[in-house]
Amino acid sequence: MDTIDLRTEIKEFLRSRRARIAPERAGLPAYGGIRRVKGLRREEVALLAGVSVDYYVRMERGSLTGASDGVLDALASALQLDEAERDHLFHLARQSRAPSGPRRRRPAVTVRPALQQVLDAITDAPAWICNGRYDVLAMNQLARALYSPVLADTRRPANTARFVYLDPEAAKTFFVDYDRIACDVAAKLRMEAGRNPHDEELIALVGELATSSELFRQRWASQDVRLHRSGRKRVHHPVVGQLDLDVESMEMPAEPGLLLNVYTAPAGTATADGLALLASWAASQEG
């Protein structure tokens, strides 16, 4: 992939969201006969959004430059977008309004020493910092132990998207819910592409994954997007076995674009015992 074309992103995103909505789901009459399009017609979306058909057609052809926030809100409602999809639509519109520019290499991110100190102060839970491209930028000792399969690749920074798609056998062994993880990784990269379509490293990463992984090509083509959120992650560690971890993923206002991830488990559970065992193993490895 040489570039992320914004007009194509807008066109394919809107078409894919329109195609998934049956008229009945939108509260519109479904007349007899075979419909030529899957989901809603363009004129039906225009009706639901309160805009002219010509205006919606221009938007679906990739032009969001003049769309106001009110129009975008109406379009998001018409297409029944969830929170992540709505944010993605607004990111695409914001990028459409910005002056066009060349691909740019974002400065290499170095985590401030104070942040590494914060990570190191968290001794009972794996904690690590990444960016929107899934580059692993800093970790505490327990995170290094937990993600040892990911770190087996000597390329730095380590990248969990590459691990998921380019080392699928190892990733399927490590991530208990591999299919869900694969979907989420592609969807979050798509979200990042809407925020930073000119990011040279992101373009290169997407191109690398698309070239080497049929599964990634399928997931990327779905146009799905996801937010980084709290949740549950199940992994099978080669030393301590399965861990069912509660995940908190937090944006860092002082470090735009970076995420702090902390994995925990309720006291007294098998996973809490597993984390304690993992900590002992990590200390023996690094001692």
Backbone bond lengths (Angstrom), bond angles and torsions (degrees), N, CA, C in turn:
res aa  C-N    CA-C-N  psi(-1)  N-CA   C-N-CA  omega(-1)  CA-C   N-CA-C  phi
1 M - - - 1.463 - - 1.528 108.95 -
2 D 1.348 117.04 120.36 1.462 120.75 -178.14 1.526 112.31 -86.88
3 T 1.326 116.97 -26.80 1.450 120.21 -177.39 1.515 109.55 -159.64
4 I 1.315 116.21 160.37 1.457 121.52 171.18 1.513 106.33 -103.75
5 D 1.331 116.11 106.29 1.455 121.46 -175.90 1.526 109.62 -81.35
6 L 1.325 116.45 118.53 1.451 121.49 -173.06 1.527 112.15 -64.87
7 R 1.322 117.74 -42.32 1.467 120.05 -179.97 1.530 110.61 -62.44
8 T 1.308 116.56 -40.63 1.467 119.93 178.39 1.523 110.32 -65.81
9 E 1.337 116.91 -40.75 1.467 120.44 177.90 1.528 110.69 -58.47
10 I 1.325 116.29 -46.76 1.462 120.63 -179.05 1.521 110.50 -63.64
11 K 1.312 116.47 -48.36 1.469 121.48 -177.44 1.519 111.10 -58.95
12 E 1.332 116.69 -49.62 1.462 119.35 -175.66 1.521 111.71 -71.25
13 F 1.318 117.29 -34.18 1.463 119.75 178.19 1.531 110.59 -64.95
14 L 1.337 117.28 -49.69 1.465 119.89 -178.71 1.524 111.30 -64.16
15 R 1.307 117.15 -41.86 1.468 119.67 179.03 1.526 111.33 -62.27
16 S 1.332 116.69 -42.42 1.466 119.62 -178.01 1.521 111.52 -67.27
17 R 1.335 117.79 -36.29 1.469 120.24 178.91 1.534 110.47 -72.49
18 R 1.314 116.92 -36.92 1.479 120.17 178.13 1.521 110.79 -65.92
19 A 1.332 116.79 -38.01 1.462 121.00 -173.93 1.528 113.01 -68.48
20 R 1.316 117.71 -20.04 1.468 119.39 -174.74 1.527 113.13 -89.42
21 I 1.341 117.54 -5.86 1.462 120.16 -174.37 1.522 110.21 -106.13
22 A 1.317 116.22 115.26 1.464 121.00 174.92 1.525 108.76 -75.64
23 P 1.337 117.98 151.08 1.479 119.80 179.90 1.531 112.72 -53.90
24 E 1.339 116.69 -40.68 1.461 119.57 -178.69 1.521 111.40 -60.78
25 R 1.316 116.31 -37.11 1.468 120.47 179.61 1.521 111.43 -66.69
26 A 1.319 116.97 -27.75 1.463 121.46 179.21 1.520 112.44 -92.17
27 G 1.331 116.99 2.63 1.459 120.30 -179.99 1.509 114.21 78.40
28 L 1.324 116.51 22.10 1.461 121.67 179.68 1.523 109.88 -105.37
29 P 1.322 117.63 150.16 1.467 119.42 177.94 1.525 110.79 -67.94
30 A 1.316 115.66 139.14 1.467 120.79 176.33 1.520 107.56 -107.38
31 Y 1.297 116.46 102.05 1.456 121.04 -178.16 1.524 109.75 -77.72
32 G 1.325 115.90 159.22 1.461 120.96 -179.28 1.514 112.18 -63.69
33 G 1.306 114.78 168.83 1.465 119.68 179.73 1.512 111.50 98.95
34 I 1.300 115.67 168.02 1.461 121.95 -178.69 1.526 109.48 -88.90
35 R 1.319 116.00 125.33 1.464 120.56 177.21 1.519 109.04 -81.44
36 R 1.312 116.46 140.02 1.465 120.45 -177.58 1.516 112.42 -78.26
37 V 1.314 117.11 -17.95 1.460 120.59 -178.31 1.518 109.84 -121.21
38 K 1.314 115.20 150.02 1.447 120.61 174.42 1.522 108.81 -81.25
39 G 1.324 116.26 130.40 1.454 119.59 -179.97 1.512 111.97 82.68
40 L 1.324 115.32 -149.25 1.460 121.27 -177.90 1.519 111.70 -78.10
41 R 1.328 114.91 150.10 1.460 120.49 169.82 1.528 108.46 -80.83
42 R 1.337 115.30 161.68 1.471 118.80 178.81 1.521 111.50 -60.39
43 E 1.321 116.61 -41.04 1.473 118.78 -178.83 1.523 111.62 -65.86
44 E 1.329 116.99 -28.58 1.462 119.74 177.59 1.529 110.77 -72.27
45 V 1.325 116.66 -39.35 1.470 119.44 175.51 1.522 110.07 -63.17
46 A 1.329 116.68 -43.06 1.466 120.83 178.76 1.522 110.90 -59.56
47 L 1.336 116.41 -42.68 1.467 120.75 178.66 1.513 110.82 -61.47
48 L 1.323 116.59 -47.13 1.470 120.90 -178.55 1.524 112.09 -65.78
49 A 1.339 116.58 -33.22 1.469 120.48 -177.95 1.528 112.50 -87.17
50 G 1.327 116.79 -10.91 1.468 119.90 179.24 1.513 113.67 74.35
51 V 1.328 116.90 33.23 1.463 121.32 177.27 1.519 108.12 -126.23
52 S 1.323 115.41 166.40 1.461 118.96 178.65 1.529 110.24 -71.90
53 V 1.321 115.31 156.81 1.461 119.67 178.50 1.520 110.43 -62.03
54 D 1.334 117.23 -41.96 1.460 120.41 179.70 1.525 111.57 -60.72
55 Y 1.338 115.76 -39.66 1.463 119.72 -179.62 1.524 110.47 -65.63
56 Y 1.339 116.83 -44.36 1.460 118.36 179.63 1.529 110.80 -65.52
57 V 1.329 117.38 -39.80 1.472 120.37 179.07 1.526 109.79 -58.56
58 R 1.339 117.64 -41.40 1.466 120.52 178.06 1.528 110.64 -61.94
59 M 1.334 115.91 -41.41 1.461 118.81 179.56 1.532 110.58 -64.01
60 E 1.330 116.08 -43.55 1.457 118.74 -177.47 1.523 111.96 -71.67
61 R 1.305 117.41 -16.99 1.464 119.92 173.76 1.518 111.98 -83.17
62 G 1.340 115.98 2.22 1.458 119.38 172.65 1.509 115.07 109.79
63 S 1.317 117.88 12.08 1.461 120.03 -177.72 1.526 110.65 -111.86
64 L 1.324 116.87 104.36 1.459 121.86 174.14 1.522 111.53 -112.36
65 T 1.315 116.64 11.94 1.469 121.22 -171.58 1.525 112.39 -56.26
66 G 1.321 117.89 -45.34 1.461 120.10 -175.43 1.509 114.86 -96.30
67 A 1.324 117.59 5.33 1.467 120.25 -175.97 1.528 110.45 -74.40
68 S 1.328 115.77 125.57 1.461 120.66 178.02 1.523 109.93 -77.51
69 D 1.333 115.33 166.88 1.468 119.03 177.51 1.523 110.54 -61.87
70 G 1.337 116.55 -34.96 1.455 119.51 178.48 1.515 112.17 -63.40
71 V 1.330 116.34 -42.41 1.463 120.57 177.92 1.520 110.38 -65.63
72 L 1.327 116.95 -41.35 1.468 120.19 179.15 1.522 111.07 -64.23
73 D 1.333 116.76 -39.61 1.464 120.18 176.54 1.528 110.68 -61.57
74 A 1.342 116.11 -43.98 1.458 119.93 179.91 1.527 111.20 -64.63
75 L 1.329 115.73 -38.32 1.462 119.74 178.75 1.528 110.62 -67.73
76 A 1.333 116.68 -40.52 1.459 120.26 177.90 1.522 111.01 -61.54
77 S 1.333 116.98 -39.32 1.465 120.49 177.45 1.519 111.29 -67.35
78 A 1.336 116.66 -42.67 1.464 120.51 -179.20 1.522 111.18 -61.86
79 L 1.326 116.74 -37.72 1.464 121.29 -178.26 1.529 112.37 -91.08
80 Q 1.348 116.17 2.37 1.464 122.05 177.12 1.529 111.37 54.74
81 L 1.333 115.29 47.14 1.458 120.87 -178.89 1.527 110.38 -74.08
82 D 1.327 116.24 141.76 1.455 119.16 172.82 1.528 109.01 -81.53
83 E 1.329 116.95 -176.95 1.467 120.42 -173.83 1.523 111.57 -60.74
84 A 1.334 117.20 -44.78 1.463 120.06 -179.15 1.524 110.72 -64.75
85 E 1.325 117.35 -42.98 1.467 120.82 -179.19 1.525 111.06 -65.51
86 R 1.333 116.67 -39.00 1.469 119.71 177.48 1.527 110.36 -63.62
87 D 1.329 116.23 -45.72 1.468 119.25 177.81 1.526 110.57 -58.85
88 H 1.336 116.19 -41.56 1.467 120.74 179.87 1.519 110.94 -61.86
89 L 1.338 117.05 -43.21 1.464 120.99 177.87 1.528 110.34 -59.11
90 F 1.315 116.94 -44.40 1.466 120.20 -179.74 1.527 111.17 -68.37
91 H 1.333 118.05 -36.31 1.468 120.16 174.94 1.527 110.48 -60.91
92 L 1.325 116.70 -45.38 1.464 120.31 179.97 1.523 110.89 -61.94
93 A 1.327 116.44 -41.81 1.465 120.05 179.36 1.522 110.83 -65.18
94 R 1.321 116.05 -41.68 1.475 120.39 -179.97 1.526 110.57 -62.63
95 Q 1.316 116.47 -41.61 1.462 120.12 178.41 1.528 110.88 -67.87
96 S 1.340 117.61 -32.34 1.468 120.95 178.26 1.520 111.35 -64.82
97 R 1.334 116.08 -34.15 1.468 120.53 -178.19 1.520 111.85 -79.70
98 A 1.341 116.68 -21.64 1.464 120.14 -177.51 1.521 110.30 -73.64
99 P 1.328 117.57 149.56 1.472 119.91 175.92 1.527 109.85 -57.41
100 S 1.314 116.63 136.78 1.456 119.55 179.67 1.523 109.25 -68.22
101 G 1.316 114.42 144.31 1.462 118.82 -178.58 1.509 110.67 -145.26
102 P 1.314 116.32 169.13 1.468 119.91 179.90 1.515 111.17 -75.17
103 R 1.316 115.44 167.15 1.449 119.90 170.49 1.516 108.33 -56.76
104 R 1.314 116.52 142.21 1.458 118.39 -179.69 1.522 110.18 -133.39
105 R 1.288 114.29 141.98 1.464 120.40 176.24 1.514 107.58 -88.11
106 R 1.313 115.69 117.35 1.451 119.68 179.91 1.522 108.97 -72.90
107 P 1.324 117.47 142.33 1.464 119.74 -178.79 1.527 111.31 -56.00
108 A 1.320 115.86 142.88 1.460 119.63 177.92 1.526 108.94 -60.00
109 V 1.326 115.62 130.44 1.457 120.11 -177.44 1.521 109.20 -87.91
110 T 1.309 115.44 125.38 1.458 120.74 172.18 1.520 107.12 -114.26
111 V 1.302 115.97 128.54 1.461 121.04 -178.98 1.524 109.23 -74.80
112 R 1.318 115.60 130.23 1.462 120.05 -178.96 1.523 110.99 -58.66
113 P 1.339 117.40 144.79 1.468 120.06 178.68 1.524 112.97 -53.25
114 A 1.338 116.91 -35.68 1.470 119.36 -179.23 1.525 111.11 -63.85
115 L 1.340 117.29 -34.13 1.457 119.97 178.04 1.523 111.24 -71.09
116 Q 1.325 116.51 -38.23 1.467 118.57 175.04 1.522 110.27 -62.90
117 Q 1.336 117.08 -35.51 1.461 120.14 176.35 1.522 110.84 -63.29
118 V 1.330 116.39 -39.56 1.467 119.98 177.45 1.530 110.01 -61.18
119 L 1.343 115.84 -46.54 1.463 119.45 178.98 1.531 110.73 -59.80
120 D 1.323 116.71 -45.16 1.462 120.82 -177.01 1.532 111.81 -67.34
121 A 1.335 116.19 -24.79 1.469 119.64 178.66 1.522 112.18 -75.31
122 I 1.335 116.17 -17.37 1.469 120.87 176.80 1.530 106.88 -87.96
123 T 1.315 116.66 100.34 1.467 120.17 -171.79 1.521 114.01 -100.98
124 D 1.336 117.63 -17.22 1.464 120.17 -175.43 1.520 113.28 -104.11
125 A 1.322 117.78 2.86 1.464 120.90 -177.12 1.523 109.61 -144.18
126 P 1.322 118.15 139.39 1.467 119.91 172.29 1.531 109.62 -63.47
127 A 1.326 116.39 131.88 1.471 121.44 179.89 1.520 108.24 -141.01
128 W 1.330 115.45 136.20 1.460 119.47 -178.81 1.509 110.62 -153.88
129 I 1.324 115.55 160.96 1.467 122.37 -178.47 1.516 108.43 -119.16
130 C 1.334 115.29 133.91 1.468 120.62 177.29 1.517 109.20 -135.30
131 N 1.335 115.44 170.79 1.461 120.61 172.29 1.521 109.52 -107.79
132 G 1.330 116.76 -175.73 1.455 120.78 -177.19 1.507 114.44 -69.92
133 R 1.322 117.88 -10.07 1.470 121.72 176.83 1.527 111.56 -94.12
134 Y 1.333 117.39 4.45 1.462 122.82 -178.67 1.526 112.74 72.30
135 D 1.337 118.04 19.05 1.458 120.24 171.01 1.528 108.70 -71.80
136 V 1.319 116.62 129.68 1.463 121.73 176.20 1.522 107.89 -85.36
137 L 1.338 116.34 114.30 1.465 121.15 -171.25 1.517 113.61 -102.46
138 A 1.318 117.73 -27.87 1.467 120.95 179.35 1.527 108.27 -161.65
139 M 1.351 115.86 146.71 1.459 120.86 -177.96 1.524 109.64 -145.18
140 N 1.321 116.42 155.33 1.460 118.87 167.84 1.525 109.06 -90.44
141 Q 1.322 116.44 176.78 1.462 120.54 -174.45 1.527 111.78 -60.16
142 L 1.332 116.91 -41.07 1.459 120.47 -176.84 1.525 110.95 -70.02
143 A 1.320 117.48 -34.56 1.470 120.18 176.27 1.522 110.92 -67.12
144 R 1.319 116.92 -39.47 1.471 119.30 177.12 1.526 110.86 -61.97
145 A 1.320 115.64 -37.83 1.465 119.16 178.33 1.529 111.00 -69.92
146 L 1.323 116.59 -44.34 1.463 120.50 -179.24 1.524 111.24 -61.85
147 Y 1.336 116.17 -45.24 1.461 120.96 -175.29 1.531 112.66 -94.30
148 S 1.323 116.94 25.74 1.463 119.66 179.51 1.529 112.83 -56.66
149 P 1.355 120.74 -35.52 1.471 118.49 175.79 1.522 112.76 -63.71
150 V 1.329 116.86 -36.51 1.470 120.81 178.70 1.523 110.41 -68.55
151 L 1.320 116.08 -37.94 1.465 121.56 -176.89 1.522 112.70 -79.14
152 A 1.323 117.77 -4.94 1.466 120.26 179.41 1.523 111.89 -61.88
153 D 1.339 116.76 -31.12 1.458 120.84 173.02 1.522 108.17 -69.89
154 T 1.316 117.20 125.41 1.466 120.75 -174.37 1.531 113.23 -76.29
155 R 1.324 117.10 -9.47 1.467 119.70 179.74 1.522 109.78 -65.06
156 R 1.335 117.49 136.15 1.457 122.52 -179.80 1.527 111.06 -129.42
157 P 1.335 116.59 140.19 1.461 125.10 1.10 1.521 111.91 -70.39
158 A 1.331 115.62 148.03 1.456 119.27 173.91 1.533 108.51 -60.58
159 N 1.318 115.59 150.43 1.463 119.25 -175.78 1.533 108.95 -138.14
160 T 1.319 116.99 118.83 1.459 119.58 -174.95 1.520 112.60 -71.63
161 A 1.335 118.36 -25.12 1.466 119.83 175.55 1.521 110.48 -65.77
162 R 1.327 117.14 -42.21 1.469 119.86 176.12 1.535 110.63 -62.12
163 F 1.324 116.18 -42.62 1.466 119.44 179.39 1.527 110.76 -59.31
164 V 1.334 116.84 -46.33 1.470 120.97 -176.90 1.522 111.75 -62.90
165 Y 1.336 116.80 -43.30 1.465 119.60 -171.61 1.528 114.48 -99.44
166 L 1.326 118.04 -26.97 1.461 119.41 -175.94 1.522 113.06 -101.99
167 D 1.328 117.04 -11.00 1.466 121.29 173.68 1.532 107.87 -130.36
168 P 1.347 116.85 59.61 1.464 120.14 -169.21 1.520 114.67 -62.73
169 E 1.331 118.45 -32.82 1.457 118.93 -179.58 1.520 110.79 -65.64
170 A 1.333 116.55 -46.49 1.463 119.71 177.15 1.524 111.04 -64.51
171 A 1.338 116.97 -39.20 1.462 121.07 -179.06 1.523 111.60 -66.64
172 K 1.341 116.97 -38.33 1.466 120.04 177.92 1.518 111.69 -66.96
173 T 1.326 116.59 -31.85 1.460 120.61 176.34 1.522 110.94 -71.22
174 F 1.337 116.46 -38.38 1.466 121.18 -175.62 1.530 112.06 -79.66
175 F 1.325 117.09 -49.69 1.463 120.82 -177.90 1.528 109.31 -90.14
176 V 1.331 116.16 114.05 1.467 120.10 -179.14 1.523 110.33 -61.01
177 D 1.321 117.19 -40.58 1.468 122.13 -179.15 1.531 109.41 -101.57
178 Y 1.314 115.74 59.61 1.462 120.58 -171.86 1.530 112.12 -58.18
179 D 1.327 118.65 -44.76 1.464 120.38 -176.73 1.522 111.35 -59.25
180 R 1.332 116.75 -43.23 1.465 119.77 178.81 1.519 110.77 -66.13
181 I 1.320 116.77 -42.02 1.463 120.54 179.32 1.526 110.06 -60.39
182 A 1.340 117.10 -44.29 1.463 120.84 -179.43 1.524 110.66 -61.47
183 C 1.333 116.85 -42.08 1.467 119.74 177.48 1.525 111.19 -62.51
184 D 1.330 116.29 -45.41 1.460 120.54 -177.05 1.521 111.99 -64.85
185 V 1.325 117.27 -40.60 1.467 120.45 -178.60 1.523 110.47 -62.39
186 A 1.330 117.48 -48.01 1.466 119.96 179.05 1.516 111.27 -62.93
187 A 1.340 116.94 -40.06 1.461 120.80 -178.10 1.525 111.50 -67.27
188 K 1.320 117.35 -36.74 1.463 120.24 179.09 1.526 111.05 -74.28
189 L 1.333 117.56 -33.17 1.466 119.54 173.44 1.523 110.72 -66.03
190 R 1.337 117.03 -38.05 1.472 120.65 176.61 1.523 110.03 -62.49
191 M 1.319 116.78 -39.87 1.468 121.34 177.19 1.526 110.08 -61.99
192 E 1.317 116.53 -42.95 1.466 121.15 178.95 1.523 111.03 -64.20
193 A 1.333 116.96 -35.76 1.466 120.71 178.59 1.524 110.93 -64.36
194 G 1.331 117.44 -33.70 1.460 119.90 176.04 1.512 112.43 -68.32
195 R 1.331 116.07 -33.81 1.468 120.11 178.78 1.524 112.03 -75.91
196 N 1.331 116.06 -39.93 1.468 120.96 -172.29 1.524 110.99 -133.84
197 P 1.333 118.03 68.02 1.467 120.16 -175.16 1.517 114.68 -67.97
198 H 1.339 118.02 -14.17 1.463 120.69 -179.27 1.527 112.97 -103.48
199 D 1.337 116.82 8.57 1.461 120.91 -178.55 1.531 109.12 -71.33
200 E 1.321 115.98 113.81 1.460 121.10 -174.58 1.525 112.60 -62.72
201 E 1.344 117.13 -40.76 1.463 120.01 179.69 1.523 111.13 -66.14
202 L 1.327 117.01 -38.65 1.462 120.59 178.30 1.528 110.81 -65.58
203 I 1.327 116.76 -44.10 1.468 120.82 177.83 1.527 110.30 -59.09
204 A 1.333 115.83 -43.46 1.461 119.76 -179.59 1.529 111.18 -65.33
205 L 1.331 116.82 -40.29 1.462 120.52 -179.64 1.527 110.77 -64.88
206 V 1.312 117.14 -47.24 1.468 120.84 179.41 1.526 110.05 -61.25
207 G 1.326 116.66 -41.27 1.455 119.78 178.23 1.514 112.32 -63.95
208 E 1.324 116.56 -41.03 1.461 120.59 178.88 1.528 111.06 -63.24
209 L 1.325 116.67 -45.06 1.459 120.36 -179.24 1.523 111.21 -67.48
210 A 1.333 116.40 -40.86 1.464 119.82 -179.49 1.522 111.95 -66.40
211 T 1.321 116.19 -34.45 1.465 120.53 179.77 1.524 111.70 -69.80
212 S 1.321 116.52 -34.94 1.460 120.63 -169.65 1.525 115.24 -103.31
213 S 1.324 118.19 -13.97 1.465 119.75 -172.91 1.532 111.24 -132.34
214 E 1.314 115.99 115.88 1.468 121.08 174.85 1.528 110.44 -64.69
215 L 1.330 116.90 -37.51 1.457 120.39 178.81 1.523 110.54 -61.86
216 F 1.326 117.20 -42.84 1.465 118.87 178.06 1.528 110.38 -63.19
217 R 1.312 118.23 -42.94 1.466 120.31 179.26 1.528 110.72 -56.97
218 Q 1.330 116.66 -40.61 1.456 120.04 179.16 1.524 111.16 -66.81
219 R 1.320 115.72 -45.81 1.476 119.43 -178.54 1.536 110.79 -66.24
220 W 1.319 116.38 -39.68 1.463 120.29 -179.66 1.534 110.26 -65.31
221 A 1.313 117.32 -39.00 1.464 121.61 -178.55 1.525 112.63 -68.01
222 S 1.327 117.48 -18.17 1.472 119.93 -178.92 1.520 112.65 -69.22
223 Q 1.351 117.10 -18.57 1.461 122.92 -179.12 1.533 113.30 67.01
224 D 1.328 117.40 13.40 1.461 120.01 179.79 1.526 110.40 -72.40
225 V 1.330 115.56 148.90 1.467 121.61 177.90 1.529 108.58 -132.15
226 R 1.327 115.62 151.94 1.460 121.86 178.91 1.515 109.60 -141.37
227 L 1.328 115.19 151.04 1.453 121.88 171.91 1.524 109.24 -93.55
228 H 1.331 115.96 151.46 1.463 119.97 171.72 1.525 107.34 -75.11
229 R 1.296 116.42 117.45 1.458 120.99 -175.09 1.523 111.23 -138.51
230 S 1.321 114.31 172.01 1.449 120.84 174.26 1.525 109.34 -71.39
231 G 1.327 115.73 158.34 1.447 118.85 -179.60 1.512 111.51 174.20
232 R 1.320 115.26 -156.48 1.457 122.61 -178.63 1.526 109.02 -122.51
233 K 1.316 116.41 136.23 1.466 121.29 176.92 1.519 108.57 -130.69
234 R 1.333 115.27 128.59 1.463 120.96 179.23 1.522 109.14 -110.21
235 V 1.319 115.99 123.56 1.457 120.49 179.80 1.524 108.83 -126.99
236 H 1.321 115.78 155.84 1.457 121.93 174.72 1.521 107.55 -115.75
237 H 1.329 114.85 103.35 1.461 120.06 -177.22 1.517 109.41 -83.20
238 P 1.341 118.17 140.07 1.468 120.17 -176.54 1.523 114.26 -64.75
239 V 1.331 118.15 -19.51 1.462 120.64 -178.19 1.526 112.47 -100.78
240 V 1.329 117.82 -44.14 1.479 120.44 -172.12 1.522 113.45 -109.46
241 G 1.321 118.32 -0.85 1.462 120.30 177.20 1.515 112.80 84.39
242 Q 1.346 116.12 -155.41 1.465 120.46 -172.69 1.521 111.84 -75.84
243 L 1.330 114.82 136.81 1.457 123.32 176.31 1.526 107.90 -126.77
244 D 1.341 116.31 125.94 1.465 122.08 176.97 1.527 107.41 -103.17
245 L 1.320 116.26 100.34 1.462 121.91 -166.79 1.523 112.22 -105.22
246 D 1.321 116.41 140.16 1.460 122.34 169.67 1.521 108.18 -86.51
247 V 1.325 116.41 128.88 1.467 121.82 -173.64 1.522 110.24 -111.28
248 E 1.300 115.84 128.74 1.473 122.27 169.89 1.517 107.35 -114.89
249 S 1.331 116.36 119.90 1.461 121.98 179.80 1.521 107.48 -116.20
250 M 1.321 116.83 115.66 1.467 121.84 -170.10 1.515 111.84 -123.11
251 E 1.333 115.77 130.49 1.454 120.29 172.87 1.524 109.09 -69.21
252 M 1.330 115.20 152.50 1.451 121.02 -177.57 1.532 108.52 -116.17
253 P 1.338 118.24 99.97 1.468 120.95 -174.87 1.521 113.72 -55.01
254 A 1.324 117.40 -32.99 1.467 119.97 -179.31 1.524 112.33 -79.13
255 E 1.341 116.31 -12.05 1.471 121.54 -179.40 1.523 108.32 -131.80
256 P 1.346 117.80 75.91 1.467 120.24 -175.38 1.524 112.21 -54.33
257 G 1.323 115.22 133.81 1.449 121.02 178.19 1.512 114.46 93.03
258 L 1.333 117.49 -9.69 1.461 120.55 -180.00 1.527 110.61 -102.20
259 L 1.334 115.38 151.16 1.454 122.48 -179.95 1.520 109.87 -126.87
260 L 1.326 115.45 135.73 1.460 121.77 172.79 1.525 108.10 -99.14
261 N 1.318 116.40 123.74 1.461 122.31 -178.90 1.521 109.28 -115.29
262 V 1.334 116.20 128.09 1.457 121.55 179.50 1.526 108.29 -128.52
263 Y 1.344 116.53 130.46 1.463 122.64 -178.79 1.528 108.86 -110.65
264 T 1.328 116.73 127.25 1.461 120.91 -178.60 1.523 110.14 -134.13
265 A 1.339 114.56 174.56 1.465 121.28 175.44 1.525 107.96 -149.12
266 P 1.347 118.09 145.35 1.475 120.16 178.23 1.525 111.47 -60.40
267 A 1.331 115.51 142.93 1.461 120.66 179.39 1.526 110.35 -59.55
268 G 1.308 115.94 143.82 1.453 120.70 176.98 1.509 115.31 85.35
269 T 1.330 117.37 -1.20 1.467 120.33 179.20 1.523 110.40 -92.04
270 A 1.322 114.27 163.96 1.471 119.18 177.61 1.524 111.01 -61.11
271 T 1.341 117.17 -34.72 1.465 119.85 179.93 1.525 111.12 -69.24
272 A 1.350 117.24 -38.28 1.468 119.46 176.18 1.530 110.23 -61.32
273 D 1.332 116.29 -41.29 1.470 119.82 176.35 1.526 110.42 -64.21
274 G 1.331 116.32 -38.85 1.455 120.47 178.70 1.519 112.02 -63.92
275 L 1.345 117.08 -39.64 1.464 120.13 177.58 1.528 111.08 -64.85
276 A 1.324 116.26 -38.38 1.473 119.16 177.59 1.527 110.78 -64.28
277 L 1.327 115.50 -40.24 1.463 119.30 177.41 1.525 110.78 -66.20
278 L 1.334 115.79 -39.23 1.461 120.48 178.58 1.525 110.51 -63.63
279 A 1.341 116.43 -39.23 1.467 120.04 178.38 1.525 110.67 -62.09
280 S 1.331 116.73 -41.84 1.468 119.99 178.31 1.524 110.91 -63.93
281 W 1.331 116.06 -42.30 1.462 120.34 178.49 1.527 110.62 -63.47
282 A 1.348 116.01 -42.20 1.476 120.06 -179.33 1.525 110.42 -62.82
283 A 1.325 116.42 -41.68 1.470 119.89 179.98 1.526 110.42 -63.26
284 S 1.328 116.70 -38.71 1.468 119.39 179.36 1.524 111.95 -68.58
285 Q 1.349 116.12 -30.41 1.452 119.66 -179.68 1.530 112.66 -76.17
286 E 1.339 115.53 -34.30 1.466 120.57 -175.05 1.519 111.95 -101.01
287 G 1.316 116.48 -6.38 1.468 119.82 -177.79 1.516 112.51 -74.30
